[in-house]
Each structure stands twice: as C-alpha cells, then as structure tokens.
Amino acid sequence: MSTIKINGRDFHFRDECLGDKGAISQVFSRQDYDFSHMRQALPLLAYLDRQKRPPLIIDAGAHIGASVVWFKGQFPTARIVAVEPEPENFALLAQNTMGMEGVSTVQGAVASYNGTGYLQDPQRETWGFRVAPTQAEDEPAVKMHTMRRLMAMEPDATPFIAKVDIEGGEAELFARNSAWLADFPLTIIELHDWLLPGQASSRNFLLAVALGNFDVVLSNENIFCFNNELLRAK
C-alpha cells in the first residue's frame, strides 16, 4: 500500500495497481471532473449560490475515493454520497474519506430499482467491476439503490451533481425511473459503448437526456449534461 498527500490528507492506493494509479491521474492530474473552463460553469455556480441548502453530490462508481476527495476540495460544504460495490475498493474508499465531514459511503450499486444485483469482474483492473441485475454464475450479491433512495440520505441538501461511472451499468440505471435527472443541474457520466460493442449500453441514457433540456458537453472520457431548466436565472 502507498500513500500520497492530497488536499492535506493521506490518500491510500495499492502498489502496482494500474486502476488505482489511473484514477488518481485522471482525477487529480488530468482534472477529468473540472468544468470551470466550460461556458456553462457560470450559470451552474450562480445556481449554487442561489440555494439555501448545502449541495448534494451523488458519486456512483466512487472506486477508491479520488473523485470524492476532488469534489470535496472544490465544494467544501457539499454533502457527498459515494457508492461503490466492490469490497476491496470500498474499503479504500472508506479509508480515504474517513472523518471527511459531509461524506457518506455506501457499499452497493446504483440501479433503476431497490433490490439485489450481482458483482461481475471482467478482469479490467480495480476500476472495471460492474453489477448486473441477474446472476450468470456464482457472482456475489450486491445491494442495489435507486438514485431517489440515495438522495433521501441527505434530505436537507439540494441536488447539485450526479456523477455516474458504472462500467456499462448505465443501461440498466436509465432503463426506467430516470426522472431524477431533472433534479440535478449537472450530471457527469462516462458511457461504455466502446467497452461493450453491440449492446447499445448508452441508449437508455441518451433517450432519457433527449426528454429534457440539456446542454451536452464532451470532455475527456465524460459527458457533462447541464440542465437548462434549472440553470435559468429565477
């Protein structure tokens, strides 16, 4: 195990683990979640200034917590619900966010339903785990949570950012019960058609976004969806 200092805190990752090192590089060096250079940043931050409650960030697919630490550094008053299904990743996520005010960790996965899913390991390093609604062989069970359930964990916070990086699980997440999209002024998602050819895993997400009024901006591996209905000054 190795440790580096990030924002004055110890951040732990596994030696020789390409997934852990890759996440650290993408989040802190490449700044994958930074939107300050986008033209939609000003109305988004103006929206945040108008809110009387702390902002809520849902981090779906939090891995070992790099994105959580980055978001907390950018938005210190945010309440963050960080969700990760894989046990060893989750242990590091909990360690890396221990004592961080306003951060809750959930061992599980996001889905369109509350119930049970099954953890799959496609052998793509520590950041490649995915959760499926049905069991193919002897995969371990994982607790599935709707976004509404996760939002209810912080009832006194205002939805602000939904970050979704769930290795193709977006196909199931957006299959139904996706009205929560309208509550977040920004949704950041990594799609995985490149990883799962022939499955159209992004289709349900694209259909859900098409029903709303969003600016869609591509940056690195992520799509930033700015909710114009919420960002209009009121």
C-alpha angles and dihedrals in degrees: 000000000000132000134208132179116250120174088345094305132107111252116195128207137164120267114249091006109140093194094054093045092044092053091050091049095047095047104038105023102032092032093219095176097046112116098168091110093055121097090232091062095086097054090043093054090043088055089052091050090055094056120098095200129064116270120259121220120189111200107195109188096020094171108187095343106266092129091046092054091046094050092046090052090053097041108028095178094051124120107222127197107196118195125194128160105195112088100220092044089048092052090056091044090055092046094048093050098037111138093007106142115240096013121122122185124209123192102215142062139271118249143154089262141039111244140067134332134169129247116235126194111205090180094250099134124268094310096054102076117122136184125228128194092231132050115242099182127337100324115155119255120255128195111244122212131192117227089246091059091050092047089052089061088074104035093163094057131086117236107251115153131014110192115192124186106149105146098249096328087115087086090067097033093060097037089097141342094045097139088110087080088078091060097059121073089204132031118182116195139171112212122209110205086119089060099041108039117194095018100090089218092170095053098092092047092050091049091050093050091047089061091061138053106261138154105220117206125181117214123169106312096338138084116217113207113195114197105226093190090063098036096058108107111253 
